[in-house]
Structures are given as structure tokens and as C-alpha cells.
């Protein structure tokens, strides 16, 4: 009888942990979606250095402030402000007790289109940018 109670208790604990993890994944995507909207607002205001300052160490290891701001300056100069963005795909995972979110966006700018890829780490209900890539024929040909 005691063994059954312990097994049932262990099952309840595992179920609770599993539910909490799923909730973290769902919330992780929500936080990342909001972070993309904030990125675009700051992009439109030309706050490129502030975007780099708020980024995680993973991004800062591969892109200097100067390189990151030069990239975003060129994107804005060639394509203009972001006028709209829709989710193309997303992926949420967990590693080292961190929620990782990858979003791919179909983004429309004033004078062109692009596919933007964002990678975030979500901790304490905050999404921190750790990767950014942009693919656009309009960006290259203008």
C-alpha cells in the first residue's frame, strides 16, 4: 500500500512539473512575440545601440556594437521603417533550464520585404535577443 502511495505521489509531481514546463513554453513564445514588436518599434526609431545594449552575451560575442548598428543602419537606409510583420514559423525548446525561442518573421518594410530570424532566451518572463538574421533580395539589390 505504501509503495502505491509513493508511486502515485511521484506521478503527481511529474505531472505538475510537466505542466509547468509546457506553460513556460507557451509563455516563452508570447514573450518573444512581444520582444519582436519592441525590436521593430526601436528599429523604426533608430535605436540600434539600445537594441545591442539590451541583447544577450551570445549576440554580443558574435557582433560588435559597431557591426550590429551598421547592419541595422543599412537595413533601415535601404528598406525604410517596418510597416508590418507576421509570424512565419516558431520553435520553443529548453536547454540548461532556459527557454529558447526561435521566431521567423515575414516582415514588410516601407520599400521592400525580408525574412527576419530572431533567437531569444526567456528567463524571468523576459525575452533577451541572442541572435538576429535578415534575408532579403530587396536589401541586396537596392
Beta strands, then each sheet from edge to edge (+ up, - down):
strand 1: 82-95
strand 2: 98-109
strand 3: 112-123
strand 4: 126-135
sheet 1: 1+ 2- 3+ 4-
end
